[in-house]
Structures are given as C-alpha cells and as structure tokens.
Amino acid sequence: MDHRTDRTRAPRRRLTLAALLLAGTTIAGGALAVVEFGPAAHAAPPASAATTASGTATGSGTPPNGSLSPHAGALNTNKQAAMPDRLPSFTHLVAEVKPAVVSVTNYLKQQPQQQQQGPSGPQLPFPFNQFPFNQMHPHPQAVEARGSGFIINQGGLIVTNNHVVKGASRITVTLDDGKTVPAKVVGTDPRTDIALLKISVGHTLPYLKLGDSNHAQPGEWVIAIGNPFGLSETVTAGIVSALGRNIGAGPYDKFIQVDAPINEGNSGGPLLTQDGKVIGMNTAILSPSGGSIGIGFSIPSNMIRKITDDLQKYGHVTRGYIGVEAQQVTGAMSAALSLPQKGGALIAAVEPNTPAQHAGLQPGDVIIKVNGQEIKTPRDLANHIADVKPDTDAKLDVIRNGKPREISVKVAEMPSQQQLATNVAPGHSGSQLGLALGGLSPGMASQLNIPEGTEGALVTAVKQGSPAEQAGIEAGDVIVGVGSKPVTNPVQAAQAIEAAMHQPGHAVALRILHNGQPAFVAVNLSGKPDNG
C-alpha cells in the first residue's frame, strides 16, 4: 500500500508526491485494498441548523429553502444568515444537499487474486506496477471499486468519474436512504475523466444544480461530500486554494485545487459552494502515501456541464478542432517576435487541409484571444477551441509580425478514430485487440504532452473487455513500437500486431507513451487473461 504509481504527474515536473485518482477498490469478502490509481474569502456563511431524523433542517437559523423528499426538485439553498464573527456552520447546507449525493459501486470483471510483493518482487508493465492487487495469483476472485457521484436531474442522471466505472461488468448506485439500484452508463469521456450514469426508481429524485465554476475564487469556502474508504455521507470543508491547475492527467486539465480533505472513494463526489451549487467534482489528490494532505483537485462544473450535455445528446463528446501545433511564449520569444504582451499560444505548425490553414493562420502567429477569452498558454487554446461547437466560427485575436489582427476560423469537429486494429487469433474466432488507432498530429501530440517530433499510432479508443483493456492500454496512449520494431503510423502498428499473432504464444509487447512516459505493455492477443 506504500508503493503507488504516479499516473497523473505533469511532464518534467520534479514532484515527489503522487497525484492519485480516488476510486477505492475492495476484494469481495476481503478488506480495503488500494486506490484505482492511483465568491470571496469572507462570504457570509450559512445559518447554523440542527437536523431531524428525517433530514429536515430546523433550529434558529435560516429555514430550509427546498424539500428533499424523494419527490423534491432542484435544491434551493440561496438564503444565508451572516455570521462574520465566527467560522461558518455548514449544517443547514449539508442537510439540503446530502440526499443528492450517492455511492457508486463498480463490479469489475473477475480479476486474478493479488499477490503481495515488495518493491523488489515481480512488477507488471506500467501502468500496473506497484499496485499489490495487480500482482496476480492464478485464482480469480470478484473485485469491487467504490466511488461517489451526485444526481443532476430529477430523472436520475448521475455524474461520476470515468475511472470509477471503468471496466465494470455491472454498476450499482446506493442512494441517501440506503436503497441500492442498478445503473447504466449513458456515456463516458476518458479525456476529462467524466462519466454519466442513469438510474430509474419510479419517482423523481432530489438533485444538485451545476454552478458557474468561472466565478470560483481562491479563498472561497467549499465543502466536499463523498464516500472515502466506504464511509458514506462523509462531509469535509475547506477553501479553494487555486484555479486552473494542470496536473498532467489529460489534455484538458484545468482543475480547481482545494484544501478540503478528500481521500480514496471521494472520486465523483461534488464540491459545493455555500449557496449549494456544484462548482466541481472531486477527482484526484497529491499525496506521498494515498491519504489527504490538503491538496485535492476537482473538475470544474462548466466542463462537467459541457461533457454531460454531449453525452446525454449524442452518447459521445464533440470537440472543436482547428489543426495547429502551439507552444508557450517565453519572455525571450516575446521580445524576439516584438509582441506587445507576454503570454499567448505561438503557432509552431499548421496542419494541412485544416480549418487553421483555410483561415490563413501561419507559423509565427500568436493567438492571444479566442472569442474574447484570453489565451495565456497552449493548453488554454486547446481548451477554448475544444469548447467551440463544430461548424461554427471562432474569432481569433492574433499578433502577426508585431501587429494585431482578427482572424475568423470555421471550427471543425475533432477527428475521431481513423482505423480499428482488429486481430483474429487462431482457434479463437472473433477475438480482437480492441484498439481504435489514429494518426498522431503535431497538434494532438502537444495536447497530450508527447515529446515534439514523436511518431506513432494514437490510441483513440479501447473496447471494453478487450485484450487491450485487460493490458491497461488507454485512449491517449501512443504506440511507438511493436516488440523491437518501431512504428510511425496506424497502418504500421496494425500490420506489426497482425504479424505478431503468428509468433509463439500469440502475445505482443507494445512500446507505448503514457502521459509522455515510455513503457512496455504485454498484450495477450488470444483474449484470455494472463494468469502468470
């Protein structure tokens, strides 16, 4: 339990702590195991309130603003009583919002039993090394992963983290009243670690409103609710520590950092302001040992709103795309390009036959705004363009040769999978590797923190239950080699995998980049689990 893999470390940062995702995992019939991986500061606090056995807030403070019976609508918690002379009490707020917070249980496909090994014992390829439950015995047993979630409409839509429900054979949700019901996955987005679930209970449900995370401010009081270590309905409080954090978890990182204690099992739980609005979803912590040290990270509510709207409408996420590779503008670069200000995204390359090329963007242009929103970094550019609806125009404020200009570009939809690598093993008809492969453009490499000049095949999707998923390969990984043979594109990768099928053992070692870090991963092409 002391040896944890840092799966969310930002590239080239000298961090001694591990950024861990917060899904707790248990073995059926056993004890708690390891994690899955790992507006103002003086705003008036809510009135103090007691809570009756039914969960109704009472007392001398402000009365409840909305009923939380099973037939209740959106929670209304806007009224607060000013108590500037002491720390806030959150009793009334908790009584209002808690019924909309749920526990999510992921019944994983059967896993081989864990084998307790020290750091000198056998290690599986990244990203599975250093996790005791991933060091395997030949006898399988059931595994459960537990996390949190919250209801966002009265019909039973629930938001949680993708890593909470990943690899599930079935999922259940336990409501505040203790009732457990089955849940189905409406859709997931691994790039932002967001999943949308649906439950049906025969009546309307209390739910939480998504607030505007753009209004969050450092120093603002917040509370986190979830199920750390299986301890349901746990409430912790703290403040917003910082905004827009990039922890290297994905191409669209802009986490809210908080000091409210959150731990394993808090994944998917809401982060709420004093008016009862959700401004984030608790997702990861920075920790030397897996426990809270007051550095937690939450996905902003505005990102949650966009992703869940897409998942509900389309079953997948649509993102804007213009086709540029951008880099940070340093102080020296700013002077060399005669820029009137620091910051912005310097276009290093324009991909051919893309919206950027059609709009006349050029290498050396510096994008400083997208639709009026300031761009300080290439990641800002990626996030703002991704938020633009495809087939609509985006107005770019650009500095070219030291002079400002406006350029309108018609944003396209980000390319999806380009090729499916399917492999049929001898004697096992229909078995497939389960990878969707696409080309690795310079712009995509930049978004994924892949070193400049890298060639390979981008993993755009992994089929649930496939050999690739069993081996731990994820969307966003880049295959740069098959065995000892380098590959530079999806066609080469598919051909090399096909050839490897004819080798003894029907297994192949893929050389990948995960979050920019190289590793070998062994994939059993027969579709059968590797029992050691």
N, C-alpha and C positions, 0 to 999 in steps of 0.2 A: 504493500500500500504506500511505501515511501518512494517508489520509482515510477515516475509519471512522464509520459511523453508530452512535450510541448507541441500541440497541434496548431496553435494559433499565434506563434511567435512571428512578429514582424521581421522582414528580412533585414539583415545587417544591424540589428539592434543587439546590444550587449545586455540582454536581460538575464538575470539569474533566477527569475521566478517563472513558473509555468502558468500560462493562460489556459484555464481549463473550462471546458463546457460542463454544464451542471446537471446532466442526467444521471441519477443514481441507478445502479444495477444490482439486482439480487438474484441468487440462485434459489430455485424452488426448494423449500424445505430447509434452507440454509440461512446464514447470517448475511448482513450487508456486505457487499463487495465493493469494487472500485467504481469510479465515475465512468461514464461512457467514453470520455476522452479526458479523454481529458478535454410673481414671478419673483419676488425679491426675497433676500435672505431673511428679512424681518416681516414676512407676510403674516397677517393675523391668523392665529391657529384656530382650529375648530373648538366648539364648546365641549367641556367635559360632560360625559354622559355615562350612565350605567347601562347595563344590558340585561334584559329579562331572559327567562329560559327560552322564550320563542325567538330571541334575537332582535326584539324591538328596542330601540334606544329610548331611555327615559331619563328623568332627572331634571336638574335645574338649568341645564344648558339648552341650546337651540334644539327644538324637536326635530325628529326625522323629516326629511323632505320627500321621501318616496317609500312606499311599501315594498317589502322584499318577500312577499308571499310567492309561491310558485307561479302565480299569475301576474306578477308585477311586470312593469315595463322598465324603461331605462332608469337608472338610478339618478336621483336628483339630489346633489349634495352641495349646492352652491352657497347656502347660508352658513356663515361662521360668526362666532362671537369673539370679539377682540380681547385678548389677554396678554398684553405686551409685557407684563411684569414677570412672566414665568414661561418655562418651556411649554410647548403645545401638548395638549392631550389629543390622542387620535381615537378615543373610544367610540365617539359618535360616527366618525368616518369608517372605522373598521366594521361596525355593526351594519352600516349601509352597504358596503361593497363586498364583504366576505361571501355572501351567498352566490356571487357570480364567479367565484374562483373554484377551480376543480382540480382533482388529482387525475393524472393520465398514466395508465399502465400499458406498457408495450410488451406483449407476449412474443418474445423473439423466437425465431426458428431454433430448433434444438441445436445446442452447441456442445461440443466435446467438453468434458469436465476440466476444470482448471487444475494446473499442476503448479504448486508453489515452488518457485525457483528464485534464487538470489540473483543479483545482477551478473554473476559470472556463469549462470546457467544458460540453457538454450534460449535464444532470442529469435522471435519471428521478425520478418522484414517490417520496416516502417510502413504503416503507422501503428502496428500492433505490438511492437516491442515495449517492454517494461510494464505491461499490464498482466497481472497474475492470472485473471480469468481467461486471457487469450493464450496462455501456455497450456497445452492440451493433453488430456488423458483420452484414451480411445473410447470411453463410455459416455455417451451423450446424456445430458440432463436439461430440463427446462430452465430457461433464463427469463427473468422479468426485468425490464427497465422502467423506472418510475420518474415522472417529472410532474410539472404543473401546467396549467392552462387557464384561460378565462373566456367566459361566454361574451360574444359581441352582438348577438341579436336574440330576440325572444323566441326565434325558431330553432335555436340550438346550435348555431355556428360557434366553434371554439377555436381560438388561436393558441398555438404552442410552438415549440421549436421543432425544426425538421429532425435534429439529432435525437429528440425524444421519441419519435415514432419511426425512425429509420429501421428497416429490416424487420418490421413487425409481421407476424403471422395473423395476429388479431390485436385489437386495441379496445380497452375499456376506459370509461370515464366515471369517476366517483364524485357525485355532487355533494354540496354542503350538507344536505340532510342525510348523507350516508348511503344513498341509493346508488348502485353501480349499474351502468348501462353500456351496451356496445356502441362503438363509434366507428364511423367510416371516414376514410381520408378523401377529402374533396380535392386537394392538390397540395403539392409541396414545392418549395423553391430552395434547393440546396445552396445557391449562391448567396442568399441572405439568411439562411437557416430559419425559414419561416414555414410553418405547416398550418393548413386549415382543415379542421375536423367537423363532422356533423353528427349530432345525436337527435333521437326522436323519443319524447317522453309522453306525448299525448296532451300536453298543456304548454302554455307559454312559460318562459323562464326569465328570471332576472338577468340583466346583462350590464356590461360596463360600456361607457362611451369612450371612444378614442379622442384624446385631446390633440392639441397642436404642439408637437414637440419643438417647433421653431421658436416657441415662446419660453421654452425652458431656460433657466438661468442658473449659473453656478451660485451655490449658497441657498437655493430653494429647498424647502423641506419636502421630502418624499417618503412614502412607505412602500415596502415590498411584501407581498403575500405569496406563500407557496408551501411546498411540502418537503423541506430539507430532511434528508435521511428518513423519509417516510413519515415525518411528524407533521400531520396535516394541519392546515389553518394556522401556520406559523406567521406571525407578523413582526417585521423589523422596520426601524425607521432610521433615517439619516438625511443627508443633503446631496444635492447634485454637486459633484466635485469638478467636472469638466465636461465639455461637449466636443463632438466630432472626433472622437478617438479612433485611430487606426491601429488595430492590434494584429493585423496580418491574417485575420480569419477568412477574408474573402475580398473580392474586387470592389465591393460597395460598402466597406466598413465606414461607419460614422457613428460609433457607439456613444451613448450617454454614460459617463463614468459616475458612479455613486459610491458613498461610503457606508450605506445601509448593509448590514451583514447578510450575505446570501451564500448558500452552500449547495452541495450536491442535492439534487432534487428540486431546487428552485427554478431550474430551466423551464421557461414557458410561462412563469408567473408574472403578474402585472406589476409595474412600477407606477404608483399613483401620486398625484399632487393632492394638496389639501382640499381641493374642490371635488375630489372623487373622479377626476378624469385620468385615463391611462396615458402616460407620456412615453412609456417604454415597456419592453418585455425582457425580463432578466435572462441572461444567456450565458455569461462567462465570468470567471474571476481570475485575478492574477494572484498566485499563491505558491509558496515554496513546498507545501505539503498537501494541498487539496482543500484546506479549510480557509475560512474567510479571514483576511487581514485588512478588510475595509477598502478593497479595490475591486469593485464589480462593474460589469458592463451590460448595458441594456440596449436593445434595438429600438430606435426612435419610432414613435407611434405613426408619424407621417409615412415612414417606409412600410410599416405594417399595413396601414390603410391601403396604399397603392398595391401591394403584393396580394393582399386578401381579396381586394376588389377584382383583380385579374384572375385569381384562382377561382373565384366564385363564378365569374362570367365565362371564362374560357377554359378553365382547368389547367392553365399554364400561365406563365408570366410573359408579357410583351415588354420589350425594352427598346428604347431608341438607339440608333447607331448612325454615325456619320463616316467612320473609316479613317481615323487619324491615329498616329502614334505621337504621344505628347510626353514631354519631360519637364522637370522642375526648372523654374527660372532662378538661378543663383544671383547673388549680388554682382559677381563679375560678368555673368551673362547679361544682366540687365544693363550694365554700363556699356558692354560691347555692342548691344543692339540699340543703344540710345533710347531705352524705354523710359517713359516719364514716371513710372512707378515700379515698385517691386511686386513680385507675385505674378500669377497667371500661369497658363499652360502653354509652353513653347512647342509648336508643331515640329517634330523631327522628321516625320514622313507622312505622306498622303497616299493611301492605298488606291490603286487604280480602279476605275469604274465604280466609285462610291459617291455618296452624296457630297462628301467634302471636295472631291475632285470636280464634280459637276458644278459646285458652287464657286469654284475658283480659289479655294484655300491653298496655301503654299507652305512648304517648309520654311521656317523662319518667322512665320506669323505667330503672334502671341495672343491667345484668346483670354480676355480679361472679364467678360461677362457672357452669360447665356440667358436670354430673355430677361435681362435686367438683374440677374442674380450674379453676385461677384464670384469670380473664379480665382482661387489662390494657389491651387495645386492641380496636377493632372488628375488626381482622384476626384477633386471637385468637378472637373469637366466630365469625367466618366459618369458620376452620379447624376449630374444635371441633365446630360444628354439621355441617359437611360430613363429618366423620368418623363421625357417628352414623348407624347403619343406618336407612334409611327404614322407617316403620311401627312404630318403637319409641319409647318415651317417654324424654325427656330431662328431668332435674331441673335447673331454673334457680334459682340464688340471686340474688334481686333486691332492690334497695333502692328503695322507693317512699315518697315523702314523708318521707324520712329514716329509715324503718323497714325492717328486713329482713323478707323473706318468701320462701317457696319456691313455685315455680310449676312444674307438670308440663305439658309440651307434647309432643304426639304429632308426631314429626318426619316430614315428607313427603319424597318424592324431589324433588330439584331439577328444575324443569321443563326439558324438552329442547326441541328445535326445534318451533316453532309453525307455521311456514309455509315452504314451499320455493318460492323465486322461480325459476321455470323460464321460459326465453325461447327461442323458436324463430326463428332468423334466416331471412330469405327466401333460398331456394336452398340452404339448409344444414339440412335436416330433422333434428331431434333435437338440435341444438346447444343448450346451456343455459348460463346464467350460473354455476350450480353453487353457489348460496348458500342456506343454511338461515337464515331470519330469525326472530327472536323479539322480543317486546316488551321494552323496557328499563325494568325496575322500578327504583325508588329504591334498593332493597337491592342489586341487581346492579350498578347504577352505582357505588355506594360500593365494592363489592368490586373493580371494575375500574378504580378511580382516575379515574372520569369525573366532571367538574365537576357539582356539585349543580344540579339543575334542567334538565339536558340532556335533550332529547327526540330520539328517533331510532329506528332499527331495529338491534337487536343481531344481529351475525353469530354464530350458534351453531355452524355447521359449514361447511366448504368442501369441495366434492367434489374428489377427487384428479384432476388433469389438466384441470380445468375452466378456462374463461377467467378466472374469479375468482382461482383459484390462480396462474395464469400472471401475473396482475397484482400478486400479492403480498398479497392480502387474506387475513386470518387470522381464525379464531374468536376472539371477544373484541373485535374491531373494532366500531365503531358507525357506521352510515351516517347522517349528519345532513343530507345533501343529494345531489341528483342533478342534475349540471350546476349551474345557478344557483338551482334550486328547492329550498327546504328541505323535508325530510320529517320527520315526527314519529312514525311507526309503520311496522310491516312492510308493511301494505297500501298506504300511500302510496309506500313505496320500490319495491314490486313494480310498481305502476301507472306510476310515473315511469320505471322501467327499460324497461317494455314500450313506453311512448311513445317512448323514445329509440331504440329499434330501427328506427323508421321515419324517423329522420333520416339524412342523407347520411353514409356511412362506417360506419354500424352500430356505432358506438363510443360510449361514455358516460364522462363524468368523474364519479366518485363522490367526494363530500366525506366523509371519514371521520375518526374519532378513533382513534388507535392509542396505547395506553398513556396516554390522556388528551390526546395531542398532535394538533392538526388537520393534515390533509394532503389533497391531491387525488390520486386514483389513476385512471389511464385504463384502462378495461376494453374489450377488443375482443370485441364480442358475437358475431362470426362464429365464434369458437372457433379462429381462425387466429392464430399468433404475429405480433406487430407487429415487422416487420423494418426499421422505420425508414423 
